[in-house]
Structure formats: C-alpha cells, structure tokens
C-alpha cells in the first residue's frame, strides 16, 4: 500500500490525499484550442495535501461541485497586479528548499 504524506502538516494522508500542481502564469489571454497550460512547465510544482489541511486552508473539495468554490476566504500578501512567477520560484518565506 502506498502512503501519501501531506506536504503541509507532515501527517499520513491515508486515503484522503489530494495532489495539487501549480504552474505560474502571467497572461490571462487564452485560446479555446489550447491544450497546454500557459506558463513555464519546468516551474510547475506539485504538492500532496490531506483533507484536514484542505479544510483548514478553505480549499474546495475536488469531489464536490463548483458551488463550494465560493466559500473560499483567501487572504494574500500579494495580488495579481504585483505577483510574478519569480515571486513563486524564489519564495523564501514558504519554500522549504531555502531552509
């Protein structure tokens, strides 16, 4: 049996793990024929998150409908107007590679 360890709290996720993949992008202009994410694929980062951390951070349940997305209460230090992909790659506050 494969065990998934949560990247946020370090607990064993058992059967409630979710894999998140984030690709930084800056241009919102997309075409309907695009089948690749816009952004730098080599900068894509993936995380495993448990159900408890999803609830704690108010992330939507991927097994529910999109109605739950409106319940998010995100608070960000930076907004889309001043956040770049360099900020994500060189994030010394949250990136564990810099510890």
Steps between C-alpha positions, in 0.01 A plus 500: 500500500635842404481769767476869416656747742349849516751768396332753731462317833716188448227252597413178319205582273375140487232505227413870507801644317469756220779581255523871413707619204561872453643659186580872528362711217458870432291533184126448528444499122423139411368339187235228500726274293781504760563163658814590694513726808637847434815554700830333565448128536843456660387729783193287577497383860289220644383454858315228690241638740280314748129555557555679832738753342255556213234589755740713706603706195141517364587322175207362301427129518598355159225238529221756538344729244635847432243650738747457786763721337317817603555410867873570473635781713844550354728767643816575307800719569528578130233539236504412130602855410841471667564123523734342245624149434837601649321564831374141499833344404706706748252499789730479802211529746313182399746300288666230710797480261640818659496362859 
